[in-house]
């Protein structure tokens, strides 16, 4: 998995690319979030449009990231969740935890 960072209107957008499967992905994602929080970036939007596979460990990475950001007084939301990943969220009840958007403008404005 690769992570591309950009900032829009005070919201950090993390564009994830590839497969979200755990292992080194977990460390990379958590290190990225910790760095952002240390730099006082507390609003994080995770774009999943280029994620083509998520396993249970990958879901754990998202949950852990969500908890890390929340504990620091921030918020983590999702953007462009595919139908396949959305169905996993429904089955696992994670749709009740994560707020997700299909429109970047709406997502960024939701942090205001």
Secondary structure, DSSP 8 states (H G I E B T S, - for coil): -EEEEEEETTEEEEEEEEEE-STHHHHHHHHHHHHHHHTT--EEEEEEEEEEEE-HHHHHHHHHHHHHHHHTT-EEEEE---HHHHHHHHHHTGGGT--EES-HHHHHHTT-
